[in-house]
Amino acid sequence: MDKNVKKTKRIAIQGGYGAFHEIAAKQYFENDDIEIVPADTFNDLFISLKMKKADMGIMAIENSLAGSILPNYTLLQESPMNIVGEIYLRIKQNLVALPGETIENIKEVYSHPMAILQCRHFFSQYPHIKLIDSIDTALSAKEISDKNLKGIGAIASTLAADKYKLDILFEGIETNKMNYTRFLILSDKGGATNRSLVSKSSVTFALQHKTGSLSKILSIFSYYDISLTKIQSMPIIGKDWEYQFYADLTFEDYVFYRQALDAARPFTMDMRILGEYERGKTVFE
C-alpha cells in the first residue's frame, strides 16, 4: 500500500446525509478524506464508535439559542470516548418542501425539536402549520423526497435540500441569526499529542451537597488563571442532592491547568478528564 495515500476516515454523525452534523464534519476534517457514517440517534452514534463502524464521531453538545443537549452529557460520562476537538457551526435553517409547493399548501412541518425551537417565531406567522418533532432535520427532508409527500415541509439545511432535490421555500428562518451549534469531535484515542496545541479541556466531577463545595472549585480555577467557559450540572440518580458537573476550561499554560486539577481533585469525587484539545473555530455552511 502506498504510504502517501491518505486513509479515508469514517466519521459517525447523528442524522442522515445532509444533516448539520455532516456539514460540521466536512468543515472540521476539511483536509482529510472522510466517509460519513449516519446514525439515527446519539446513542446509535456511540454504538457505531464502540463497534468500530467509524473511526471518529462528531456530536452536537449545545446551541447558542436552545442551550445544552443534556442527554449527551450522560452519554459522554458513560462512554470511554475522548473529546479530541470541537467546532462551532453557524446554523441556517430553511423551510424545504417538494418542488412546486407553497407556504399556503404546507399543513405540517417536521424537524428535530431543537430546530423547531429555533424557528418558532417564523411559524407564528403561519398558524395553519402544525410543527411536529422528528429525530433529525435531514431525515425529515429525505422522507418528504422518498415518499413524495405533498403539503409537508421540513426544517433542514441547504445541503439537505440539495441532496434530496427539494425547494427552499424560505431560507434563514431561524429567529436569531447568531445561531451557533457547538460540536464535539470524539475518538477512542487521546487528543493532541503536542501539549502546546492544547488550550481547552472538558472535565467532569461530582460534589456533595455541602455549603461552598462548588465555590471552592471555582476559586481554585481562578487562582490558577483558568477560565470557565461552560458549566453544566446533572443530578446523580440515586443520590439525593448530589450533582455531576461538566465543565469546559480554557487556559494558556498547560502546567498551571494540570496543577489546578490536582488542587481541585481532593474537593471532588470521581474527577475525570473527558478531553484535552485545541479551542475550536467558528465556521459557516
Backbone bond lengths (Angstrom), bond angles and torsions (degrees), N, CA, C in turn:
res aa  C-N    CA-C-N  psi(-1)  N-CA   C-N-CA  omega(-1)  CA-C   N-CA-C  phi
1 M - - - 1.466 - - 1.513 109.29 -
2 D 1.327 117.52 135.51 1.454 122.70 179.78 1.526 109.54 -68.54
3 K 1.338 115.57 120.48 1.468 119.97 -177.73 1.521 112.08 -67.62
4 N 1.334 116.43 -18.85 1.456 119.76 -178.71 1.535 113.21 -83.84
5 V 1.331 115.66 -10.59 1.455 120.22 179.12 1.529 108.96 -80.43
6 K 1.321 115.69 125.48 1.455 120.34 -179.95 1.526 110.86 -71.20
7 K 1.317 115.35 135.62 1.452 120.10 175.82 1.522 109.34 -78.89
8 T 1.320 116.40 134.45 1.458 120.57 177.93 1.523 109.97 -70.16
9 K 1.323 116.38 128.89 1.459 121.18 178.50 1.530 109.75 -91.64
10 R 1.315 115.70 130.19 1.458 120.88 176.96 1.530 108.27 -90.22
11 I 1.322 116.56 119.01 1.459 121.77 -175.17 1.520 109.69 -113.78
12 A 1.327 116.41 116.19 1.462 121.06 178.05 1.524 109.71 -78.85
13 I 1.330 116.11 133.84 1.458 121.30 176.84 1.520 109.26 -128.04
14 Q 1.326 116.06 156.52 1.459 119.75 170.32 1.520 107.30 -88.91
15 G 1.328 116.44 126.91 1.450 120.83 -179.68 1.512 112.14 109.47
16 G 1.313 114.50 179.93 1.453 120.30 -179.01 1.512 112.34 -94.16
17 Y 1.329 115.66 -179.75 1.456 120.63 175.73 1.532 108.89 -60.24
18 G 1.320 115.41 133.46 1.451 120.36 -177.11 1.510 113.73 96.88
19 A 1.343 117.25 -3.56 1.460 120.99 177.63 1.524 110.38 -69.64
20 F 1.318 115.92 160.01 1.464 120.06 176.86 1.525 110.73 -60.93
21 H 1.331 116.28 -28.43 1.462 119.55 175.65 1.532 110.83 -60.61
22 E 1.333 117.48 -39.30 1.458 119.82 178.30 1.528 110.89 -66.33
23 I 1.327 115.96 -41.74 1.467 119.62 178.54 1.524 110.25 -60.44
24 A 1.336 116.74 -45.86 1.465 120.79 179.78 1.526 111.11 -63.36
25 A 1.336 116.14 -40.03 1.470 120.13 179.45 1.525 110.73 -62.58
26 K 1.317 117.09 -44.39 1.464 120.31 -179.54 1.522 111.50 -65.63
27 Q 1.310 116.68 -33.25 1.463 120.03 177.80 1.528 111.02 -71.66
28 Y 1.333 115.82 -44.87 1.476 119.19 -177.66 1.525 111.00 -67.34
29 F 1.328 116.86 -41.99 1.465 121.58 -177.85 1.528 110.71 -100.30
30 E 1.325 116.66 39.87 1.467 120.74 -173.87 1.527 113.04 -62.71
31 N 1.318 117.31 -22.82 1.467 120.31 -179.13 1.525 112.86 -98.93
32 D 1.320 116.72 6.98 1.464 121.57 -177.89 1.525 110.82 -118.88
33 D 1.319 115.05 155.88 1.455 120.78 169.14 1.526 107.64 -85.13
34 I 1.325 116.56 121.45 1.463 118.71 -176.44 1.527 111.12 -126.35
35 E 1.311 113.71 153.47 1.464 122.54 172.86 1.515 107.14 -120.38
36 I 1.321 117.51 125.13 1.454 121.61 -179.06 1.528 110.30 -81.04
37 V 1.343 115.58 131.26 1.469 121.85 177.84 1.533 107.16 -115.05
38 P 1.331 118.45 99.09 1.469 120.83 -176.35 1.529 112.24 -69.86
39 A 1.323 115.24 148.40 1.464 122.35 173.54 1.526 107.70 -139.04
40 D 1.317 117.27 135.71 1.464 120.52 -175.64 1.526 111.88 -64.01
41 T 1.329 116.69 -41.59 1.470 120.96 -175.82 1.525 109.99 -126.33
42 F 1.317 115.59 167.20 1.454 119.82 176.69 1.530 111.06 -65.35
43 N 1.322 116.15 -35.71 1.464 119.18 176.46 1.524 110.69 -62.58
44 D 1.335 116.67 -40.67 1.468 120.71 177.16 1.527 110.74 -63.53
45 L 1.320 116.31 -34.44 1.464 120.26 177.82 1.533 110.55 -60.13
46 F 1.336 116.21 -45.84 1.465 119.86 179.69 1.524 110.98 -67.17
47 I 1.326 117.31 -33.92 1.462 119.99 176.49 1.525 110.29 -64.56
48 S 1.341 116.83 -40.57 1.466 120.54 177.96 1.521 110.85 -59.59
49 L 1.320 116.34 -40.52 1.464 120.05 178.90 1.529 110.82 -68.58
50 K 1.315 116.04 -42.75 1.462 120.09 -179.62 1.522 111.66 -63.85
51 M 1.331 116.36 -37.98 1.462 121.51 -178.46 1.528 112.76 -85.13
52 K 1.347 116.33 4.96 1.478 121.95 178.02 1.522 112.42 64.18
53 K 1.343 116.43 25.37 1.464 119.68 174.52 1.519 111.30 -77.39
54 A 1.324 115.54 -14.56 1.462 121.62 177.71 1.524 108.53 -140.31
55 D 1.331 115.91 152.87 1.463 120.81 179.20 1.522 111.79 -83.54
56 M 1.338 115.54 -35.78 1.452 121.16 -179.60 1.523 108.02 -145.68
57 G 1.319 115.79 167.06 1.452 120.09 179.11 1.514 110.72 -133.54
58 I 1.319 115.89 161.71 1.461 121.36 174.60 1.516 107.50 -133.00
59 M 1.336 116.28 132.31 1.458 120.81 -171.12 1.514 110.71 -140.25
60 A 1.328 116.84 128.05 1.458 121.19 174.03 1.522 109.15 -66.84
61 I 1.327 115.96 140.52 1.461 120.25 -179.46 1.521 112.00 -124.74
62 E 1.345 117.62 -27.03 1.458 119.32 177.96 1.519 109.90 -162.30
63 N 1.333 113.75 155.52 1.456 121.57 177.09 1.524 108.02 -124.37
64 S 1.332 115.86 143.90 1.461 120.05 -174.99 1.528 112.60 -66.95
65 L 1.333 118.03 -19.43 1.456 121.44 179.51 1.526 112.28 -103.82
66 A 1.314 116.43 -43.76 1.470 120.64 -173.31 1.530 113.14 -92.58
67 G 1.335 117.54 -12.18 1.454 120.20 177.19 1.519 113.93 90.33
68 S 1.332 115.14 -160.36 1.461 121.84 -174.62 1.528 112.30 -77.23
69 I 1.332 114.94 149.52 1.463 121.09 171.56 1.526 105.55 -94.97
70 L 1.304 116.11 90.32 1.460 121.73 -167.30 1.536 114.27 -59.17
71 P 1.340 119.95 -42.37 1.476 118.16 -178.91 1.528 113.03 -59.73
72 N 1.326 117.19 -24.81 1.465 119.10 -178.10 1.518 112.81 -71.38
73 Y 1.325 116.98 -24.61 1.456 119.38 174.33 1.530 110.38 -66.41
74 T 1.325 115.97 -39.52 1.460 119.87 177.74 1.527 110.50 -64.88
75 L 1.338 117.07 -41.12 1.462 120.53 177.93 1.530 110.46 -60.53
76 L 1.313 116.98 -40.86 1.466 120.55 177.50 1.520 111.26 -63.45
77 Q 1.323 115.97 -44.12 1.460 121.09 -178.29 1.525 111.58 -62.38
78 E 1.314 116.31 -37.35 1.466 120.45 -174.82 1.520 113.10 -89.52
79 S 1.320 117.01 -4.26 1.465 120.95 -176.04 1.531 110.98 -106.24
80 P 1.330 117.20 150.63 1.468 120.24 174.70 1.533 112.63 -82.59
81 M 1.333 117.22 0.24 1.456 120.39 -177.77 1.526 111.28 -66.67
82 N 1.321 115.44 147.86 1.459 122.00 177.70 1.523 110.19 -106.44
83 I 1.322 115.87 145.91 1.460 120.91 170.71 1.525 107.14 -82.32
84 V 1.333 116.59 121.53 1.465 120.12 -176.83 1.529 111.79 -116.86
85 G 1.315 117.04 1.12 1.453 120.19 178.55 1.505 111.01 -179.60
86 E 1.326 115.76 175.84 1.456 121.59 177.66 1.523 108.93 -153.00
87 I 1.326 115.53 160.74 1.457 120.96 175.75 1.522 107.51 -152.39
88 Y 1.327 116.02 143.70 1.457 122.33 178.43 1.525 108.30 -108.66
89 L 1.326 116.86 122.64 1.454 121.45 -177.35 1.520 110.15 -112.38
90 R 1.328 115.49 126.87 1.465 120.75 173.03 1.530 107.30 -70.22
91 I 1.330 116.02 121.06 1.456 121.74 -174.54 1.528 110.15 -96.97
92 K 1.323 115.96 121.23 1.464 121.27 173.42 1.525 108.09 -113.71
93 Q 1.319 115.61 115.89 1.456 120.97 -178.08 1.536 110.07 -94.17
94 N 1.321 115.35 141.18 1.457 121.40 -180.00 1.523 110.56 -128.62
95 L 1.324 115.65 147.78 1.455 120.54 170.98 1.521 107.27 -90.98
96 V 1.340 116.64 117.78 1.463 121.28 -176.16 1.524 110.09 -120.85
97 A 1.324 115.22 152.54 1.470 121.16 -179.76 1.525 108.55 -161.89
98 L 1.321 116.18 176.59 1.455 120.63 179.05 1.533 110.86 -61.25
99 P 1.309 117.92 149.80 1.466 120.74 176.87 1.528 111.21 -54.68
100 G 1.317 115.23 136.38 1.456 120.39 179.19 1.516 114.68 93.62
101 E 1.328 117.79 -13.40 1.459 120.58 179.75 1.537 110.03 -74.55
102 T 1.321 116.38 154.28 1.461 122.26 175.45 1.523 109.15 -125.90
103 I 1.318 115.58 165.96 1.459 119.70 -179.53 1.533 110.97 -61.84
104 E 1.336 116.92 -30.45 1.466 120.45 179.33 1.522 111.58 -68.63
105 N 1.331 117.01 -29.30 1.470 120.80 -178.85 1.525 112.93 -79.29
106 I 1.341 116.02 -23.47 1.464 120.07 -173.63 1.524 110.24 -74.10
107 K 1.325 115.78 125.10 1.469 121.86 179.42 1.529 112.18 -107.62
108 E 1.337 116.26 -30.24 1.467 120.77 -179.27 1.526 109.28 -136.59
109 V 1.322 115.41 144.47 1.462 121.28 176.14 1.520 108.45 -129.73
110 Y 1.335 115.68 128.05 1.458 122.06 -178.11 1.532 109.96 -108.68
111 S 1.312 115.18 145.21 1.466 119.61 171.97 1.527 109.35 -176.87
112 H 1.327 114.11 175.00 1.463 120.32 176.17 1.531 108.55 -63.76
113 P 1.343 117.69 143.36 1.474 120.49 -177.99 1.526 113.69 -53.63
114 M 1.329 117.58 -36.08 1.458 119.67 -179.25 1.527 110.79 -68.78
115 A 1.327 117.15 -37.49 1.460 120.54 177.50 1.529 110.26 -65.73
116 I 1.323 116.58 -41.40 1.464 120.63 177.90 1.523 110.43 -61.84
117 L 1.326 116.03 -42.94 1.461 120.75 179.77 1.527 110.82 -59.90
118 Q 1.330 116.49 -36.59 1.456 120.93 -178.48 1.526 112.98 -72.65
119 C 1.339 117.53 -13.58 1.476 120.77 -172.12 1.526 113.55 -122.55
120 R 1.307 118.38 13.66 1.466 120.44 -173.25 1.536 112.28 -63.22
121 H 1.315 117.53 -34.82 1.460 119.44 -179.19 1.531 110.66 -62.29
122 F 1.331 116.59 -41.86 1.464 120.21 178.29 1.526 110.97 -59.11
123 F 1.323 116.83 -46.25 1.464 119.98 -174.99 1.529 112.61 -76.74
124 S 1.329 117.56 -12.82 1.471 119.13 174.89 1.523 110.76 -64.41
125 Q 1.330 117.17 -18.89 1.468 121.73 177.38 1.533 112.07 -80.28
126 Y 1.345 115.88 -11.54 1.465 120.97 -176.04 1.531 109.03 -129.54
127 P 1.331 116.72 73.06 1.477 119.97 -175.22 1.526 113.81 -64.35
128 H 1.328 117.61 -13.45 1.472 119.04 179.28 1.531 112.00 -77.33
129 I 1.347 117.11 -9.34 1.470 120.92 -177.78 1.527 109.90 -94.64
130 K 1.311 115.68 128.68 1.467 121.94 176.23 1.523 109.36 -94.59
131 L 1.322 116.74 127.96 1.458 122.29 179.78 1.523 109.22 -95.08
132 I 1.328 116.41 127.52 1.467 121.34 -173.90 1.523 109.83 -127.66
133 D 1.323 116.32 128.89 1.462 122.07 -179.92 1.528 110.93 -68.09
134 S 1.337 115.62 141.84 1.466 121.93 172.40 1.524 107.71 -136.51
135 I 1.324 116.29 179.42 1.467 118.41 -175.43 1.518 112.81 -82.71
136 D 1.361 116.93 -15.13 1.465 117.26 -174.04 1.518 110.69 -165.33
137 T 1.329 115.73 148.58 1.462 120.91 177.86 1.528 111.09 -66.39
138 A 1.333 116.30 -52.42 1.469 120.11 -175.23 1.526 111.91 -67.88
139 L 1.324 117.48 -37.89 1.464 119.53 179.38 1.530 111.18 -66.24
140 S 1.330 116.65 -30.46 1.461 120.14 175.27 1.524 109.98 -65.13
141 A 1.338 116.01 -42.60 1.465 120.36 177.31 1.526 110.84 -64.78
142 K 1.323 116.68 -40.71 1.462 121.15 -179.52 1.530 111.33 -62.48
143 E 1.323 116.92 -40.23 1.464 120.21 -178.10 1.525 110.57 -65.72
144 I 1.331 116.86 -38.47 1.468 119.60 177.31 1.518 110.09 -60.32
145 S 1.336 115.80 -43.59 1.460 120.79 -179.18 1.526 111.50 -68.64
146 D 1.328 116.63 -48.25 1.466 121.28 -176.18 1.531 111.99 -62.59
147 K 1.332 116.39 -39.00 1.465 120.44 -174.26 1.528 112.63 -101.65
148 N 1.338 116.12 2.58 1.470 121.17 179.22 1.534 110.58 52.26
149 L 1.326 115.12 52.27 1.460 121.28 -174.06 1.530 111.01 -82.38
150 K 1.303 115.83 108.83 1.456 120.82 178.03 1.523 110.11 -87.69
151 G 1.329 115.36 147.42 1.455 120.12 -178.27 1.515 113.36 77.59
152 I 1.329 116.80 7.43 1.468 122.55 -178.55 1.527 108.88 -120.42
153 G 1.314 115.70 136.91 1.454 120.88 176.51 1.513 111.37 -122.27
154 A 1.308 115.83 172.41 1.466 121.97 176.33 1.519 108.40 -142.16
155 I 1.302 115.57 152.42 1.464 121.68 170.50 1.522 105.71 -97.69
156 A 1.329 116.40 118.70 1.465 119.10 -173.83 1.524 110.34 -156.91
157 S 1.318 114.30 175.17 1.463 121.83 -177.83 1.526 111.19 -79.10
158 T 1.315 115.05 165.20 1.463 120.88 173.51 1.526 110.28 -62.30
159 L 1.343 116.43 -38.18 1.457 120.76 178.49 1.522 111.22 -60.69
160 A 1.335 117.00 -42.42 1.469 120.54 178.93 1.524 111.03 -64.03
161 A 1.334 116.60 -41.40 1.467 119.85 178.42 1.522 110.41 -60.67
162 D 1.323 116.30 -41.92 1.465 120.40 179.17 1.523 111.55 -65.68
163 K 1.328 115.77 -45.37 1.464 120.24 -176.31 1.529 111.94 -63.22
164 Y 1.334 116.35 -37.80 1.458 119.41 -173.59 1.527 111.98 -105.71
165 K 1.347 115.70 13.56 1.470 122.38 173.46 1.529 112.13 54.09
166 L 1.327 115.14 49.44 1.455 121.86 176.91 1.525 110.06 -107.46
167 D 1.306 115.88 154.98 1.455 121.02 174.97 1.525 110.08 -83.23
168 I 1.310 115.88 146.43 1.462 121.00 170.82 1.524 107.20 -94.76
169 L 1.336 116.05 108.16 1.463 120.32 -179.23 1.524 110.88 -74.29
170 F 1.323 115.70 -42.37 1.465 121.87 175.26 1.526 107.68 -142.21
171 E 1.318 116.88 135.12 1.458 119.86 177.89 1.525 110.56 -109.43
172 G 1.318 115.59 155.31 1.457 121.18 178.88 1.516 112.61 61.01
173 I 1.341 117.45 49.46 1.468 120.63 -175.93 1.525 112.60 -89.94
174 E 1.330 117.84 3.26 1.460 119.72 176.86 1.530 109.47 -64.29
175 T 1.318 116.23 145.10 1.464 121.16 -175.59 1.512 112.07 -62.46
176 N 1.299 116.48 -45.72 1.460 121.74 -177.42 1.520 108.97 -114.76
177 K 1.316 116.54 126.69 1.462 119.80 -177.16 1.530 112.01 -73.79
178 M 1.317 117.81 -15.02 1.468 120.52 173.06 1.525 108.31 -86.89
179 N 1.310 114.37 62.08 1.457 122.22 -172.77 1.535 108.90 -110.38
180 Y 1.319 116.30 103.89 1.462 121.20 -175.75 1.521 110.02 -124.18
181 T 1.324 115.14 144.05 1.463 120.77 172.40 1.520 108.81 -117.27
182 R 1.301 114.84 135.55 1.462 121.38 177.32 1.523 108.62 -95.78
183 F 1.320 115.69 127.47 1.462 122.55 178.96 1.523 109.65 -113.47
184 L 1.324 115.84 140.15 1.460 122.04 175.69 1.524 109.70 -101.98
185 I 1.320 115.98 141.36 1.460 121.90 175.31 1.520 107.72 -97.89
186 L 1.326 116.67 127.76 1.462 122.10 -172.59 1.528 111.26 -116.53
187 S 1.326 114.71 142.74 1.458 120.83 178.29 1.517 108.82 -153.32
188 D 1.338 116.05 154.64 1.460 118.72 174.54 1.524 111.28 -84.06
189 K 1.328 115.71 -0.67 1.465 121.13 175.83 1.519 109.06 -103.29
190 G 1.328 116.31 169.52 1.456 120.89 179.89 1.509 112.04 -70.98
191 G 1.325 115.63 176.50 1.455 121.16 -179.68 1.511 111.75 -86.01
192 A 1.328 116.25 -140.45 1.463 122.15 -176.66 1.526 111.04 -62.58
193 T 1.323 115.95 128.73 1.469 120.05 177.97 1.522 110.80 -78.40
194 N 1.320 116.62 -25.37 1.460 121.85 177.95 1.528 108.26 -88.56
195 R 1.318 116.77 108.23 1.464 119.97 -175.25 1.523 112.58 -64.77
196 S 1.317 117.27 -21.13 1.465 119.43 178.88 1.534 110.97 -66.80
197 L 1.348 116.68 -18.91 1.457 120.56 178.49 1.530 112.31 -87.62
198 V 1.318 116.47 -16.61 1.461 120.70 -176.50 1.529 109.52 -78.71
199 S 1.327 115.77 120.70 1.463 119.98 179.91 1.527 112.24 -134.32
200 K 1.335 115.69 2.67 1.464 119.83 -179.04 1.519 109.27 -148.13
201 S 1.321 114.71 151.97 1.462 120.39 -179.63 1.521 109.12 -145.45
202 S 1.316 115.83 147.49 1.463 122.00 171.56 1.519 107.89 -116.91
203 V 1.319 115.85 127.23 1.463 120.79 -177.53 1.521 109.26 -130.27
204 T 1.308 115.36 158.74 1.454 121.18 174.56 1.519 108.91 -133.86
205 F 1.317 115.57 146.07 1.472 120.47 178.89 1.519 108.33 -159.72
206 A 1.313 115.28 159.31 1.462 121.71 177.80 1.519 109.49 -110.11
207 L 1.339 114.87 151.52 1.464 120.84 177.68 1.519 109.32 -132.89
208 Q 1.313 115.93 145.72 1.451 120.20 173.93 1.526 109.55 -77.99
209 H 1.316 114.96 158.43 1.466 120.29 -179.38 1.533 108.81 -80.72
210 K 1.335 114.67 77.70 1.460 120.96 179.66 1.520 109.33 -130.36
211 T 1.317 115.72 147.52 1.452 121.02 -179.65 1.528 110.76 -58.40
212 G 1.322 115.70 127.10 1.465 120.48 174.20 1.511 115.26 82.55
213 S 1.329 118.54 3.62 1.473 119.49 -176.04 1.527 111.74 -64.01
214 L 1.324 117.93 -42.51 1.460 119.84 179.47 1.528 111.55 -74.45
215 S 1.325 116.81 -37.40 1.466 119.34 -178.07 1.528 111.49 -62.96
216 K 1.338 117.49 -30.70 1.465 120.35 176.67 1.526 110.83 -62.90
217 I 1.320 115.83 -43.37 1.467 120.38 -179.16 1.527 110.13 -65.58
218 L 1.323 115.88 -43.83 1.460 119.95 -179.16 1.525 111.04 -64.83
219 S 1.314 116.88 -37.02 1.466 120.65 178.53 1.527 111.16 -65.18
220 I 1.320 116.28 -39.11 1.467 120.29 178.27 1.528 110.25 -64.08
221 F 1.324 116.70 -46.05 1.463 119.80 178.95 1.529 111.11 -60.52
222 S 1.322 115.87 -40.20 1.467 119.96 179.29 1.523 111.17 -65.24
223 Y 1.317 116.45 -41.20 1.472 120.79 -179.13 1.532 111.09 -60.71
224 Y 1.321 116.43 -37.83 1.465 120.70 -178.83 1.534 112.63 -90.53
225 D 1.326 116.53 13.03 1.459 122.38 175.76 1.529 111.93 62.66
226 I 1.339 115.30 40.82 1.452 122.12 177.51 1.527 108.59 -101.59
227 S 1.320 117.36 127.40 1.460 120.79 178.37 1.529 109.94 -90.79
228 L 1.303 115.26 133.59 1.462 121.52 177.92 1.528 107.32 -97.64
229 T 1.331 117.59 107.07 1.456 120.58 -176.47 1.524 112.56 -94.06
230 K 1.326 116.49 -13.30 1.462 119.74 -179.47 1.517 108.91 -161.74
231 I 1.322 116.55 136.09 1.462 119.99 170.79 1.526 107.87 -141.03
232 Q 1.319 114.61 133.84 1.460 121.32 -177.48 1.524 108.32 -134.09
233 S 1.306 116.86 132.29 1.463 120.19 178.38 1.516 110.38 -110.47
234 M 1.328 114.68 145.68 1.468 122.13 177.26 1.527 107.60 -137.04
235 P 1.329 118.48 133.37 1.469 119.49 177.97 1.516 111.27 -64.21
236 I 1.322 115.67 143.14 1.463 121.00 176.72 1.527 108.12 -88.27
237 I 1.315 115.69 116.50 1.463 120.45 -176.34 1.527 110.01 -62.63
238 G 1.329 115.06 128.60 1.463 120.47 178.70 1.509 114.21 91.56
239 K 1.339 117.21 -4.87 1.465 121.02 178.56 1.522 108.41 -126.35
240 D 1.334 115.18 101.85 1.455 120.11 -175.49 1.523 111.86 -59.70
241 W 1.333 115.19 127.32 1.464 123.82 173.66 1.527 113.34 61.26
242 E 1.333 115.79 27.00 1.465 119.70 170.00 1.525 107.66 -114.19
243 Y 1.334 115.06 143.85 1.460 119.63 -170.83 1.519 112.23 -129.79
244 Q 1.327 114.10 146.48 1.455 122.05 170.79 1.524 106.53 -97.05
245 F 1.325 116.06 129.38 1.451 121.04 -179.89 1.527 110.00 -109.98
246 Y 1.321 114.77 143.02 1.462 122.45 174.96 1.514 106.70 -121.16
247 A 1.312 116.94 124.73 1.460 120.58 -175.01 1.522 110.61 -131.34
248 D 1.321 115.21 141.20 1.461 122.26 172.60 1.519 107.68 -106.92
249 L 1.329 115.40 127.63 1.458 121.82 -176.01 1.522 109.72 -119.22
250 T 1.311 116.51 137.79 1.466 120.29 173.05 1.524 108.28 -119.70
251 F 1.323 115.01 149.96 1.465 119.48 -173.66 1.517 109.55 -160.15
252 E 1.320 115.29 162.30 1.462 121.82 177.03 1.527 111.35 -104.15
253 D 1.332 116.22 -26.40 1.469 120.94 -175.64 1.527 109.07 -117.94
254 Y 1.336 116.35 114.67 1.458 120.88 -176.70 1.536 111.38 -64.52
255 V 1.325 116.88 -38.03 1.473 120.56 -179.35 1.518 110.11 -64.08
256 F 1.337 118.04 -44.96 1.461 121.06 177.90 1.535 110.88 -61.27
257 Y 1.312 115.46 -39.94 1.465 120.02 179.20 1.532 110.67 -60.67
258 R 1.318 116.90 -46.06 1.463 120.46 179.48 1.522 111.33 -65.96
259 Q 1.316 116.62 -37.04 1.462 120.49 177.04 1.527 110.46 -64.24
260 A 1.328 116.23 -36.73 1.464 120.52 178.54 1.530 110.70 -63.41
261 L 1.334 116.56 -43.22 1.463 119.59 178.11 1.523 111.38 -63.05
262 D 1.327 116.35 -41.87 1.472 120.01 178.89 1.531 110.92 -62.40
263 A 1.331 115.74 -37.74 1.465 119.61 -179.35 1.526 111.47 -72.16
264 A 1.333 116.67 -32.55 1.467 120.47 -177.40 1.521 112.79 -82.72
265 R 1.323 116.60 -26.70 1.463 121.07 -171.96 1.538 113.66 -55.34
266 P 1.349 120.97 -41.68 1.473 119.61 -179.24 1.523 114.44 -62.76
267 F 1.338 116.71 -18.72 1.466 120.34 -178.89 1.530 112.29 -97.18
268 T 1.323 116.01 6.21 1.465 120.69 -178.23 1.519 110.00 -124.54
269 M 1.320 114.15 175.12 1.459 121.01 172.42 1.522 107.61 -124.84
270 D 1.322 116.19 136.22 1.460 122.44 173.47 1.530 113.38 56.11
271 M 1.325 116.70 44.21 1.467 118.37 176.87 1.526 109.55 -67.67
272 R 1.333 115.54 135.49 1.464 120.98 -178.58 1.526 109.48 -143.93
273 I 1.307 115.52 137.82 1.454 120.94 174.90 1.524 108.06 -85.76
274 L 1.318 116.81 119.00 1.463 121.31 179.52 1.524 111.25 -83.53
275 G 1.321 116.43 -21.79 1.453 119.48 178.58 1.515 112.19 172.88
276 E 1.331 115.75 148.51 1.459 123.63 173.68 1.522 106.82 -124.77
277 Y 1.324 117.09 129.25 1.454 118.88 -170.45 1.531 110.69 -160.04
278 E 1.303 115.31 177.48 1.459 121.73 178.03 1.521 109.60 -86.98
279 R 1.328 116.14 139.37 1.467 120.12 178.14 1.519 110.68 -54.57
280 G 1.316 116.30 136.34 1.458 121.18 -174.78 1.519 113.68 -80.85
281 K 1.305 115.10 157.67 1.460 121.36 177.30 1.517 110.15 -97.05
282 T 1.323 115.28 163.80 1.455 121.81 176.82 1.523 109.21 -100.95
283 V 1.337 116.34 130.38 1.464 120.63 -177.74 1.519 109.70 -129.62
284 F 1.334 114.95 167.80 1.453 122.74 179.24 1.519 108.70 -121.10
285 E 1.326 115.98 162.44 1.470 120.27 179.08 1.522 110.52 -57.44
